[in-house]
Amino acid sequence: MRRKHNLIPKLHIKKGDNVKVISGDSKGKSGRVIEIFPEKRKATVEGVNIITKHTKPNTENPQGAIIKVEAPVHISNLMILDPKGGVPTRVGRRLNKEGKLVRYAVKSKEEIKK
């Protein structure tokens, strides 16, 4: 599913969107998208898919440390939350009154603002 003229895929989720996880270990959790990786089709979500990471000793932690970090989740496991009702919804694209292509929530027909 690649766009015709460039290799970066067009995704239904953007940075800053509120999303809910619909499958996987973090199913049912929701949060704000921190970062998007379009080439890998993954997104990092606040408070979702938390892993423990072991760090080597450095100037900050002379003994090393075990830290908790959010790991990326595949885009297909995420759904945008409807701006009106806060329930998961699909995303559509349509032209607005100014003739600009915008995303909208399929359930409530409301425009998704960033």
Secondary structure, DSSP 8 states (H G I E B T S, - for coil): ---SSSSS---S--TT-EEEE-SSTTTT-EEEEEEEETTTTEEEETTSSEEEEEE---SS-TT-EEEEEE--EEGGGEEEE-TTT-SEE-EEEEE-TTS-EEEEETTT--B---
